[in-house]
Amino acid sequence: MKKNGYMIRLETPCDYRTVETITREAFWNLSIPGCDEHYYVHVMRNHVDFIPELDFVLEVDGKIIGNVMYTKCKLTDEIGEEKQILSFGPICILPEYQRKGYGKALLEHSFEKALALGYDTIVIFGNPDNYVARGFKSCKKYNVCLAGDVYPAALLVKELKPGVLSGKKWVYHQSTVGALCRDRDAVEKFDALFPPKEKQWQPSQEEFYIHSHSLISW
């Protein structure tokens, strides 16, 4: 899709290292000192839950400045029936291009394509400040929780078709791809393939900690 000076297209193998570099730049020191999102992108592509048809890059003047990737996940209802849904992440825009509408364009394009593929629900873990404007709401409003009736404040839900989650209680089961990032040795070994960057603390890391550890109790 070409529009307003930018183009959104599917990622190709030739883009892999560029996308990993962009992801590293966008997330470095944002949530933790350093980051592991570029490793997550790297291993996601070979995971069974990865959806190549929803792996998009955004170009400006022929330069890739952003990316979004999706995985399959599922919801189960109270009698154990499963509903296949989507999760995206990471979504990244190079820092110098942020707050210019490119992330919005990338997400809206991916929502349209996801719906065309037959998906009707997206669940993510994210900062509500970044996603409520894109139609995401608290998991509590859709009666979507983690096992044990846990409702994280950062668990956000978007219905691509309004009403598809109504009338049931749902438990969210995320893809296992994220568990691969717990191998810190593998993350560090992969990061060593990139130019050195200094790991530092910054306030956004405390914001991330608060969001990711907060629960809705009523």
N, C-alpha and C positions, 0 to 999 in steps of 0.2 A: 504494500500500500504506500503510495506516494502522496504526501499532503503537506502544504505549508512549509516547504523547505526541508522536510525530513522524510525518510522512508523506513517502513517497518517490514521486515522479511524474516523468514526462517533462518535460524543459525545453521551454518555449514561446518564441516570439520576444519576448514581453513580458518574459521573464526575462533576456535576453541581457546587458544592461548590469549588472544586479544580479550575475549570475554572474561577469562579468569583474571587477567591483569586489571580490567575495569572493575571487576567485583572486589578485588583486593584493595584498589584505590578507594572505592566507595565505602567500604566497611572498616578500613584500618583504624583501629583505636576507637571505633564507634561504640561497640557493646562490651568489649573486653580489650585489654592491651594487646595489640596485634589484631588478628582475626582468623577465622577458619572458613569463612563463607566461600573463598575461592577453591578450597579443597572440596567443600561440599558440592560445588558446581562440577568439579572435575570427576568426582565419583558418581554423581547422580546420573550422568549420561549412560552409564552401564548398568544401572539398577532396573529391576523389573518394573518398578512403578513409574519410571520416567516416561513422559509423553512427548516424543519428538515433534508431533504436530502442533504443540503449544510452546515451543522453544523459540522465542522471537528476539531479534536484535533490532535496535533503532539506530539509523544512520543519519548524520547531519553532514552535508557536503561530502559524502562518501566515507565519513569516519564513523565507526561504531562508537556510540557514546552511552548505550544502555542495553539492558537485557532483562528478560523475565523467563522463568522456567517453571514448569508444572509437574507435579506427581499425582498419581492416583492415591486415594485413601478411601476410607469408608465410615459410614455411620451404621450403628445397629440399634434397632428399636427394642421395646420391652419384651418382645417374644423372640428376639434373636435374629430377626430378618435383617439382611444387609442392604444398604444403599450405597452404591459407588458414587463417590464425589471427587472433588479436586482440592488440591492445595497448591499455592504457588510460593515461590521463594527459592533463592533470593530474587528480589527485583532490585536493580541497581541502575543509577545514572551517575556518570562521572561528576565529581563535586562541582566543577566549574560550569556544568550545564544544569544543575539542580535548581528547583523553584522557577522553572521556565515552561512548565506544562508538558515536558517530555514523558515523565513518569505516568501522568494521567493518560496521555495518548497511548502509551504502551499497554497499560492496564485495560483501557476501554477496548482496544483492538483485541486483546487476548480474551476478554469476556465474550465478545461477539463470536470469535472463533470457537471458544469452548462450548457455547450454546449450540452452534452449528454442528458440533461433534456429538451432541446429545447429552451433555452434562448440564445439570440444573442447579448445583449448589457448590459453593467454594467456602472452605474453612481454613483459616490461617491463625498463626500466632503472630501478633504484631502490635505496634503502638497505635492505639485508637486514634490519636491525633493525626496519624498519617492516612488512615483508611476510612473513617466514617464518611468523608466527603465522596468516596467512591461507592457508597451504598452498603458498607459493612456495618453490622450492629453487634451488640453484645450477644454472646452465646446464650445468655440467660433468656433473652427475648424470644429465642427459637427453641428453648428447652433442650439445648445441646450441651452436654457436659463430658468430662472425663470419667473414667471408671471410678466408682465410689462417690458419685454425686458431687464432684469437684467442678466448680465453675470459675476458671481463671479469668481475670480481668482482661488478659491479652488474647483470649480465645474469641475470635471474631468470625461472623458468619455473613455470607451474602447469598441470597436466593437469586439465581438468574431467571427463574420462573417464580413469580410471587405465589406463595401459599403451598409450595411443595413439601414443606416441613411441618405444616400445621397438623395439630391433633395427636401428635406423638411425642414421646420423650426419646431422645437420641443420645447415644454414647459415641464419642469421636475416637477413631483409631487412626493415628497418623502413620505415614510410611516409615519403614525401618531405615531408610537411607540416612536419616539424621544421626543414627547411632554410630555410623562409620566415623563421624568427627570426634568421637570420644577417644579414638586412638591418637593421643597427642604426639606420639613419636612419628606417626605417619603424616600428621598435619605439619609438623616442624620440618620433616624431610622434604615434603612438597614445597613448603614455603621457601626453603633454601634454594630452589630453582629460580627464584625471582630476585631482583635487585634488593639489597638490604634496606630495611626501613626500621626506624626506632619504635619500639613498643613503649607507649606512655599511657598514663591515666588521664582521663578527661571527664568532665561532669556528665556527659551523655551515658557513661557506663553506669553511674548510679541511677540515672533515669531508667535505663534498661533493667537494672536489678529490681527496682521497685515495681515496674510494670510486670515483669516476668514472675514475680513472687506474690503478686496480689491476687486475692480471691474475692468473689462475690458471695456474700453469706446470707443474702435475703432476697 
